[in-house]
Amino acid sequence: MELSDRNSKRALRWFTYLVYVFLYAPVVIVILLSFTEQKVPSFPMEGFTLKWYLNLIPPGHDERIVSAFIQSLQIAIITAIGAGVIGTLAAFGMVRSDFDTPWLDSSVLYTVFLSPIVVPWVVTGIAVLTLYSIIGIQGTFLSVVIGHILIALPFVILVVASQLYGFDRELEEAAQNLGASELRTFYEVTLPLIAPGIIAGMLFAFTLSFDNFTQTFFWVGSDVETLPIVIYGKIKTGIEPTINAVGTVIIIFSLLIAAAAEKLSSRVVK
């Protein structure tokens, strides 16, 4: 039995709706339960309150959650900067350089730099943890930052490289014909034009670092706690409405960062 085009489109549309419901229904439930008056979240909700959000700000705030939030913010900012610098340089090297050696070909370098995307995150976490154990930096702030730069780097490279491939090199040639050096041409012509791509890549890196749990779980130590790790530790003894409030804040914060990155990256592609 064959479906008509109209029925096929209708079936595809409803299937898409079901996928969206499956993906985002748990997120909506977390947001709703962050406003419940009950200490043990459950449906149906009894009343509406903002007191769980007030527990996140002084006075009376959970110091562990606030400390973890600040540390996650610090790691994410350093990761965004590090991945932005390294990823931009790597993208320039792959797009602008001609390699005579086969094992340094652009396609090979792309495979190497983008491999963290396709390798399972658990495998990446264990592999990097093994390396940290060998060199003796496991469980430190530095180890988490290096690991986050590693997993965020491919996203910066993808965005910046896509812009460089569509970059009009005649603009650089015009600047150099007018007497500008290569360095001045880069800072006054190239960098301002590719800045949206770099910023978009850095925003993606920031979001990925701030929300990361799987790999970070292997890399943190007793002195380093990120917000996802603290949330995981708290939900093992039961889900409190404060955790739902924290989750809602993270969701909104991440969506705003991702939306800004998407808007910038769409400008880059165009």
N, C-alpha and C positions, 0 to 999 in steps of 0.2 A: 504494500500500500504506500503510495507516494503522497507526500504532503505538498500542498500548493505553496507558492511563494509567500502568500499572505499568512498562511498557517505556520510556515517555517519561521517567518519573522516574529510572529506572535510567540511561538514556543521559545525562540532564542531570547526574546525580551523578558519573558517570565523566568527563564533559567538565569538570566543575568540578575534579576531582582532577587532570586533565591540565594545566589552567591553573595550579593551585597548584604542580605539579611544574616547569612551565616557568618560573614566576616565582622560585621559591625554591631550585631545584636549584643554580644558580650560587652562591648565598649559602652553601649547605651545603658546597659544594666548597671555597670560600675558607676557611671555618672549619676544615674537616678538614686542609687543606694548611698551616694555620698551626702545626700540631703535628708536621709531618714533620721528620725528622733530615737530609734531603737539602737541600743548598744550592740546588739547582735543583728546585723542586717538581714532582712527577710522580706518577702512579699506576702500579702499586700503591705505597703508602707503605712506607718501610723504617724502622720504629721509631717511637717517640713521644717528643717532647721539648717542654720549655717554654722553651728557650733563646732563641727568637725573641721571646718576650714579655719576657724579662729584658733584651733589647737596648733596650727602651723605657723602662727606669728606670735611674737612676744607680747605680753608675758604668758606663761603657761604653755609654751610650745614644747614639742618633743625635741630635745637638744640633739639626739642622735640623728633624727630625720633632717633637721636643719643643717647639721654638720656634714651629713652625706650629700645633701643638695649642693652645698658650697663646694665640696670636693669634686663632685661630678661636673659642676660648672667650670671649675679650674681645669680639670682634665680635658673637657670638651673644647674649651677655648684654646688651650695649648695644642690639642690635636688638630683643630681647624687651621691654626697658623702653620703648624709643621707640615700637615698634608697639603696645604695650599702652596707653600714654597717648594717642597719636594715634587709635588705633582705637576706644578707649572714647569719646573725645570725639566722633568722627565718628558712631559708632553712636547716641549720645544725640541728636546733631543731626538725624539722619535719622528716628529713631523718635519723638522728642518734639516736634519743631518743625513748624510749619505754614508752608509757603512759598507766597507769593502769585505769585511769578514762575515761569512754566512751566519755564524751564531750570534752576530750583533745586528742582524737584519731587523727592520721595524716590526715585522710580523712576529718575530721571536720575542722581541722586547714587549710587545703588546701582550703576548701570552704570559710572560713572566709577571708583568705588573698587574694584570687583570685576574691572575689565578686565585687570589683570595676571595673573589666573588663566587667562583664555582666550587671551591673546596669546602666541604661541610664545616660549619663553624666549630663543632665539637672537636673535629680533627685539628683545625687551626689552633684552638685553645690548648689542646694537649701538646701539640708539636712545639708551639712557642714556649709553653711552660717547661718542656724538656730543655730547650735552649737556655732559658733563664736559669734553670738549675745548674747547668754546666758552667755558665759564666758567673753565677752567684748573685743575681739581682732579682730573684723571684720574690714576689710579695711586696715590692716597693712601688712608690709613686711613679718612678721612672719606668718601671717595667710595664705598668698599665698604660702610660702615655705612649711608649714605643709600640705596644701592641695595638692600640687604637689607631695610631697613624698608619700602621700596616694594613688594617682592614678598611680604613677610609681612603687610602691613597688611590685605589682604582677609580673611585667615583670622581675625584678631582681630575684625574688624567683623562677620563672619558669626556667630561664637559669641556675642559680646556682644549684638548686635541680636536674635538669637533669644531671648535671655533677657529682654531689655527688652520684647519684644512680649507675653510671658506674665507680665510683672510686675504684681502687684496694686497699683494706684495708691492704693487705699484705705488702705494702710499709711502712705503718705506724707501723705495727707490727715489721718489720725488724729494723726500726729506734729505736724503744723502746727496742728491744732485744739487741741492741748495746749500750744501756745505756742512750738514750735520754729521757728526761721527756716528758709528754704529751704536755706541752706548747711549748717546743723546737721542738717537732715533728710537731706540727701544723705550726709553723713559718718557719721551714726549709724544710718540706716535703709537707704537705697538702696545705698550702697557695700558694706556687709557682705553684703547679700543677693545682689548680682551679682558678688561677689569670685570665686566658683568659675569663672564664665564668663570673667572677665578673666584669671585665672591660666591657665586652659585655653588661651585664645588666645595668651598669652605663651609657653606651653610649645610650642605649634605653631610660633610664630615662631622660637623658639630652635632647634628641630630643623631647620626649613627653612633657617635661616641657617648652622648648623654644617655641614650636609651639602651645601650648594649648591656646584655646580661650574660649570654651564653659563654662568650670568650672571657669576659671580665671575671666570671666566677672562678676560672682557673688561675687568674693572674693576681688577684688581690691578696693582701696579707692582713695581719692583725691591726696594722697601723693605717690601712687604706680601705675605706668603705665607700662605695658609690651608692647612689640612691636606689637603683634596681636591686642591688645586693641586700641593702637594709630592708627593703620591702619584702623580698623573698624570705629573709630571716623572720620577719614579723608574722607573715601569713602562715608559717609552719605551726604557730600556736593558736591560729584562728584569725579570721578576717575581721578587723575592726573598721568602723566607718571612717576613721582617720586615714586608713590606708586607701580607701576608695576616694577620699578627698585628694590625697597625694596623687593617686593615679589620674584623677580628672585634671589636676593642674599639669601633670606631665603630658597628657594627651593634648590639651589645648596649646601648651607651649611648643610641643613637637609639631603640631599641625601648622602653627603660625610660621615656624622656621622652615618647614617643608614647603609651605605655600610660597614663601618668599624665594626659596631656592628654585622652585619650579617656574615661577614667573621670570626669574633672571635667566634660567637655562632655556626657556622657550624663546626669549629674546636672542639668545646665542644661536639657537638652531635656525631662526629666521634670518 
